[in-house]
C-alpha cells in the first residue's frame, strides 16, 4: 500500500472521530450545550438539556454548529435545498480538504458516496427512484406475513430453550434476530450465510456514530471491507441466478435503460444492513423497555390490539433509534429568521424535536393513544427521508405485538445496558423474565 493511502485511515479517524470528540468535550467543560450533549454518556438522561436547547430559540449557536430542537425548524432544514448531507466540496478548506481527501476509500459504508444518505441531486433523484420502485410500501407489506412467520419461529425457540423464571437477554435472543433474518431474506442471503450477515451488521453499524475509539474504528472499517468483498460475490450470484427477493429485483431494475452500478448496489445493501438492522434492533429494545415501564399502556394494547401501529409511532417519538443528524449549508440562507452562512454546520436534534411542546401536548408523557404520534421526525424528512421507514414500522409492530401476545406478562429483570453510541440509541443488553 502506498504511504499516502496507508495514512488515510489515521487521518479519517483523527479528523472524523478523535478531533471532534476532543473539541466538543473541551467545549462542554466551558458550558457549550452541544458539547454537553455529545459528551453525555450512554443512558444519560438528556431531556432537560433538550429543553434548554429548545428554549434558546429556533437555533442554539454552539461553538461548532447551529443546533435546533424545534420540530418545524428541523423539518425546514432537512427539507431545504439550501442544505446538503456530508461535506460540501466547494466549501472545503484546510483541515476540511484534508478530511475530504482521506474520506475517499475503496470500501463502501453508509456514510460513503454513493450511499443514499450522502448523495445529492441529480444523482440522488435517479438513484432513489430506482430503489423506491423495489422497496415500495406495497412490497414491504407483502413481507408482513413472512415477518410474522419468522417472529413465531424465533418465539418458539425462545419458549423451548428457556427455563421457567430464567432471565433472558431479549436483545440477543429476539430483537437482533428478527431484523437480521428479515434483512437477509430481502438481500437474498442463503440461510447458511446469515450468521455472517449478523456479524457484518453488528460490526458495521457503529460507522454511523461519532467519537469512535481507534480500535472501534479499525474494527468497523475491517467489517465494511469484508462486507464489500462478500457483496461482490453475492451480486454476481444474483445476476446469474436471481431469486424472488427484493435485492434480486433491484439488481435487474432499470429506468430509461439505466441500471444501478455495482457500486450503487453495494451501497444500497450496506445501507439496508447498517442503517436498517441496528435501528430496528433499537426500536424493538426501546419498545420493550418503555412498555415495561408503562404497564398501563401495555394493558391498553392487550384490550385493543388495533392500537399497536400507533404504539410503535409513540415509541419512535418518545425514544427514537437515531438521536440526531446533520446538514451543511450549501449557500448562505435564512431559516426561522436566522442567517446561516455557506458551509455552516447544522445539527438537527430529532429526538428533541419529537418532544416539542408546540407540537405534542405533554411531550414527555408516553401515550400510545396520542393522536399525532406519527408527526415525529425519527425517520428524518425531505429527500433523505428514511427509505426503510415502512419496513421499520412493520417490523416494530409485528415484532412487539407477537412478543407480547406470546408472553403477555414479560417483565424486565434488570436495568440492562445501553449501547455506547452517541447518535444511535438502544440497548446492548436487556434482561427479561418471560413468564
C-alpha positions in Angstrom: 0.0 0.0 0.0 1.4 3.4 -0.9 2.4 5.6 2.1 -0.2 8.2 1.4 -3.0 5.6 1.2 -1.7 4.0 4.4 -2.1 7.3 6.2 -5.8 7.7 5.1 -7.3 5.6 7.9 -5.4 7.5 10.6 -6.5 10.9 9.1 -10.1 9.7 8.8 -10.2 8.6 12.4 -8.3 11.6 13.7 -10.4 14.2 11.9 -13.7 12.3 11.9 -13.7 11.0 15.5 -10.8 11.9 17.8 -10.7 15.7 17.0 -14.5 16.3 17.1 -14.8 14.4 20.4 -11.8 16.2 21.9 -13.1 19.7 20.8 -16.7 19.0 21.9 -15.6 17.7 25.2 -13.5 20.8 25.8 -16.4 23.0 24.8 -18.7 21.0 27.1 -16.5 21.9 30.1 -16.9 25.5 29.2 -20.7 25.3 29.2 -21.4 24.7 25.5 -24.7 22.8 25.3 -23.9 21.0 22.1 -20.7 19.8 23.6 -22.5 18.6 26.8 -25.0 16.7 24.6 -22.2 14.8 22.8 -20.2 14.3 26.0 -23.2 12.7 27.8 -22.6 9.0 28.3 -24.9 6.3 27.1 -28.1 6.1 29.2 -27.7 9.6 30.5 -31.0 11.5 30.7 -30.6 14.5 28.4 -34.2 15.5 28.2 -33.5 18.6 30.4 -30.7 19.5 28.0 -33.0 19.2 25.0 -35.4 21.6 26.7 -32.6 24.1 27.4 -31.5 24.0 23.8 -35.1 24.5 22.6 -35.6 27.4 25.0 -32.6 29.1 23.3 -34.8 29.8 20.3 -35.1 28.3 16.8 -31.3 27.7 16.9 -28.7 27.4 19.6 -25.4 28.7 18.4 -22.9 26.2 19.6 -19.1 26.6 19.2 -19.0 24.3 16.2 -22.6 24.3 14.7 -26.1 25.6 14.8 -28.3 23.3 16.8 -32.1 23.1 16.6 -34.5 21.2 18.8 -37.7 22.7 17.4 -39.7 20.3 15.1 -40.8 22.9 12.5 -37.2 24.2 12.1 -35.8 20.6 12.0 -38.3 19.8 9.1 -37.4 23.0 7.3 -33.6 22.3 7.4 -34.0 18.7 6.4 -36.3 19.6 3.5 -34.5 22.6 2.2 -32.4 22.5 -1.0 -30.1 25.1 0.7 -28.7 22.3 2.8 -26.9 19.0 1.9 -25.7 15.9 3.7 -22.0 15.4 4.2 -19.2 17.8 3.3 -19.7 20.3 0.5 -16.6 20.0 -1.7 -16.9 23.6 -2.8 -16.6 24.8 0.8 -13.7 22.6 1.9 -10.7 24.5 3.2 -7.6 23.4 5.3 -8.5 20.5 7.6 -11.8 20.0 5.8 -10.0 19.4 2.5 -7.6 17.0 4.2 -10.6 15.1 5.6 -12.2 15.1 2.1 -9.1 13.5 0.7 -8.9 10.8 3.4 -12.7 10.1 3.2 -12.3 8.5 -0.3 -11.8 4.8 0.3 -12.2 1.7 -1.7 -14.7 0.4 0.8 -18.3 1.3 1.0 -20.1 2.5 4.1 -23.5 4.1 4.9 -21.8 7.5 5.0 -19.7 7.0 1.9 -21.0 8.0 -1.6 -23.0 6.7 -3.4 -25.0 5.8 -0.3 -28.4 7.5 -0.4 -27.6 9.1 3.0 -24.9 11.3 1.5 -25.9 11.6 -2.2 -27.5 14.7 -3.6 -29.5 15.6 -6.7 -29.3 14.9 -9.6 -27.7 11.5 -8.8 -29.8 11.1 -5.7 -33.0 11.6 -7.7 -32.1 8.9 -10.2 -30.8 6.6 -7.6 -33.6 6.8 -5.2 -36.3 6.5 -7.9 -34.9 3.1 -8.9 -34.5 1.9 -5.3 -38.0 3.2 -4.3 -39.6 1.2 -7.1 -38.4 -2.0 -5.5 -38.5 -1.1 -1.8 -42.1 0.3 -2.0 -44.7 0.3 0.8 -46.6 -2.3 -1.1 -43.5 -4.6 -1.3 -42.9 -4.1 2.4 -46.5 -5.0 3.3 -46.1 -8.2 1.2 -43.3 -9.1 3.7 -45.6 -8.8 6.7 -46.8 -12.5 6.6 -43.3 -13.7 6.3 -42.2 -11.4 9.1 -44.9 -12.9 11.3 -43.7 -16.4 10.5 -40.1 -15.5 11.3 -41.2 -13.9 14.6 -43.3 -17.1 15.5 -40.3 -19.3 14.8 -38.0 -17.2 17.0 -40.5 -17.1 19.8 -40.9 -20.9 19.6 -37.2 -21.3 20.1 -37.2 -18.8 22.9 -40.0 -20.7 24.7 -38.5 -24.1 24.1 -35.0 -23.2 25.2 -35.8 -21.0 28.2 -36.5 -22.5 31.7 -39.4 -21.0 33.7 -38.3 -17.9 35.5 -35.0 -17.8 33.7 -33.5 -14.4 32.8 -33.2 -13.9 29.0 -31.4 -11.2 27.2 -34.3 -10.2 24.8 -31.9 -8.1 22.6 -29.6 -11.0 21.8 -32.4 -13.7 21.7 -35.0 -11.8 19.8 -34.6 -8.1 19.0 -31.4 -8.7 16.9 -32.5 -11.9 15.3 -35.8 -10.7 13.8 -34.5 -7.8 11.8 -31.3 -9.6 10.6 -33.4 -12.5 9.4 -35.8 -10.2 7.5 -32.9 -8.2 6.0 -31.2 -11.4 5.0 -34.3 -12.5 3.1 -34.6 -9.1 1.5 -31.0 -9.3 0.3 -31.4 -12.9 -0.9 -28.8 -14.2 1.6 -28.6 -18.0 1.8 -29.6 -19.4 5.2 -26.1 -20.8 5.8 -24.6 -17.3 5.5 -26.9 -15.4 7.8 -24.7 -15.6 10.8 -22.1 -13.8 8.7 -24.6 -11.0 7.8 -25.4 -10.7 11.5 -21.7 -10.3 12.3 -21.3 -7.7 9.5 -24.3 -5.7 10.7 -23.2 -5.7 14.3 -19.7 -4.6 13.4 -20.6 -2.0 10.7 -23.4 -0.2 12.5 -21.1 1.9 14.6 -19.9 3.6 11.3 -22.9 5.8 11.7 -21.6 7.1 15.0 -19.3 9.9 16.3 -16.3 9.6 18.5 -15.2 6.0 18.0 -12.0 4.8 19.6 -9.2 3.8 17.3 -10.0 0.1 18.0 -13.7 0.6 17.3 -12.9 2.5 14.1 -10.5 -0.2 12.8 -13.0 -3.0 13.6 -15.7 -1.1 11.8 -13.6 -0.4 8.7 -12.4 -4.1 8.6 -16.1 -5.2 8.8 -17.0 -2.8 6.0 -14.1 -4.1 3.8 -15.1 -7.7 4.4 -18.8 -6.9 3.7 -17.8 -5.1 0.5 -15.8 -8.1 -0.7 -18.6 -10.5 0.2 -21.2 -8.4 -1.6 -19.2 -8.5 -4.9 -19.6 -12.3 -5.0 -23.2 -12.1 -3.8 -24.3 -9.7 -6.5 -22.6 -11.9 -9.1 -24.6 -14.9 -7.9 -27.8 -12.9 -8.0 -27.1 -11.8 -11.6 -26.5 -15.4 -12.6 -29.4 -17.0 -10.7 -31.8 -14.3 -9.5 -34.3 -15.1 -6.7 -37.6 -13.8 -5.6 -36.0 -11.4 -3.1 -36.2 -7.6 -3.3 -32.4 -7.3 -3.9 -32.6 -9.6 -6.9 -35.3 -7.3 -8.3 -33.1 -4.2 -7.6 -30.1 -5.8 -9.4 -32.4 -6.2 -12.5 -34.3 -2.9 -12.2 -33.8 -0.3 -14.9 -35.2 3.2 -15.6 -34.9 4.6 -19.1 -32.5 1.9 -19.9 -30.2 2.7 -16.9 -29.5 0.2 -14.1 -27.7 0.7 -10.8 -24.0 0.2 -11.0 -22.4 -2.5 -8.8 -21.1 0.3 -6.5 -24.6 1.7 -6.1 -26.0 -1.8 -5.5 -23.3 -2.4 -2.8 -24.1 1.0 -1.2 -27.8 0.1 -1.1 -27.1 -3.3 0.5 -24.7 -1.7 3.0 -27.3 1.0 3.9 -30.0 -1.6 4.3 -27.8 -3.6 6.6 -26.1 -0.9 8.7 -29.0 1.6 9.0 -31.9 -0.9 8.8 -30.5 -3.5 11.1 -29.3 -1.5 14.1 -32.1 1.0 14.1 -34.8 -1.8 14.1 -33.0 -3.6 16.9 -33.1 -0.3 18.9 -36.8 0.2 18.1 -37.7 -3.2 19.4 -35.5 -3.0 22.5 -36.6 0.6 23.3 -40.2 -0.6 22.9 -39.8 -3.4 25.4 -38.3 -1.1 27.9 -40.9 1.6 27.5 -43.9 -0.8 27.7 -42.4 -2.4 30.8 -42.0 1.0 32.4 -45.6 1.9 31.5 -47.6 -1.2 32.3 -50.9 0.6 32.0 -50.2 1.2 28.3 -49.5 -2.5 27.9 -52.9 -3.2 29.3 -54.5 -0.9 26.7 -52.8 -2.9 24.0 -54.0 -6.2 25.5 -57.5 -4.9 25.4 -57.3 -3.3 22.0 -54.6 -4.7 19.7 -55.6 -2.2 17.0 -53.5 0.3 19.0 -50.2 -1.4 18.1 -49.4 0.7 15.0 -49.9 3.9 16.9 -47.9 2.4 19.8 -45.0 1.9 17.5 -45.3 5.6 16.4 -45.2 6.7 20.0 -42.2 4.5 20.8 -40.4 6.1 17.8 -41.4 9.6 19.0 -40.6 9.1 22.7 -37.3 7.1 22.4 -36.1 7.1 18.8 -33.4 4.8 17.5 -31.5 7.8 16.0 -31.0 10.9 18.1 -29.7 13.4 15.6 -28.5 14.1 12.1 -26.6 16.9 10.5 -26.6 19.1 7.4 -24.2 21.6 5.8 -25.4 24.9 4.3 -24.6 24.8 0.5 -25.2 28.6 0.3 -26.0 31.4 2.6 -29.6 31.1 3.6 -32.1 32.1 6.3 -34.2 29.8 8.4 -36.6 30.9 11.1 -35.2 34.4 11.0 -31.6 33.2 11.5 -28.9 33.8 8.9 -26.9 30.6 8.2 -23.7 31.2 6.3 -22.5 28.9 3.5 -20.5 26.0 4.8 -22.1 26.3 8.3 -23.0 23.0 10.1 -26.5 22.5 11.4 -27.3 19.7 13.9 -31.0 18.7 13.9 -31.9 17.0 17.2 -34.5 14.5 16.0 -35.2 13.2 19.5 -35.6 16.7 21.0 -37.9 17.8 18.1 -40.1 14.8 19.0 -40.6 16.4 22.4 -41.5 19.9 21.0 -44.4 21.1 23.3 -45.7 23.3 20.5 -46.4 20.2 18.5 -47.0 17.5 21.1 -49.2 18.0 24.2 -47.4 17.0 27.4 -44.5 15.9 25.2 -42.5 13.9 27.9 -45.5 11.6 28.6 -45.5 8.2 26.9 -49.0 7.8 25.5 -49.8 5.1 22.9 -53.2 6.8 22.2 -51.6 10.1 21.3 -53.5 11.3 18.2 -50.5 12.9 16.4 -47.7 10.5 17.5 -46.8 9.9 13.8 -45.7 13.6 13.4 -42.3 12.7 14.7 -39.1 13.1 12.7 -37.5 9.9 13.7 -37.1 8.9 10.1 -35.7 12.3 9.1 -37.6 14.4 6.5 -37.3 15.8 3.0 -35.4 14.0 0.2 -33.4 11.9 2.7 -36.5 10.6 4.5 -35.7 7.1 5.5 -36.2 4.6 2.7 -36.8 1.8 5.2 -39.4 3.7 7.3 -42.3 1.4 6.2 -40.2 -1.7 6.9 -39.2 -0.5 10.3 -42.7 0.3 11.2 -43.9 -3.1 10.1 -41.2 -5.0 11.9 -41.7 -2.9 15.1 -45.5 -3.6 15.1 -45.2 -7.4 14.2 -42.2 -7.9 16.5 -43.6 -6.3 19.6 -47.2 -7.5 19.1 -46.1 -11.1 18.6 -43.7 -10.9 21.6 -46.4 -9.7 24.0 -49.1 -12.0 22.6 -46.8 -15.0 23.3 -45.5 -13.6 26.7 -48.2 -11.2 28.0 -46.5 -11.0 31.4 -43.0 -10.5 30.1 -41.1 -8.2 32.6 -37.7 -6.7 32.9 -35.5 -8.4 35.4 -32.6 -5.9 35.3 -31.7 -2.4 34.1 -30.0 -3.6 31.0 -27.1 -1.8 29.3 -27.4 1.0 26.8 -25.2 0.9 23.6 -22.1 3.1 23.9 -23.1 5.2 21.0 -23.9 8.9 20.7 -26.1 9.1 17.6 -27.8 5.7 17.7 -29.8 4.9 20.9 -30.7 1.5 22.0 -30.0 -1.4 24.4 -27.0 -3.6 24.1 -28.5 -6.0 26.7 -32.0 -6.0 28.2 -32.7 -8.9 30.6 -36.3 -10.0 31.0 -38.3 -12.8 32.5 -40.7 -14.4 30.0 -43.3 -15.8 32.4 
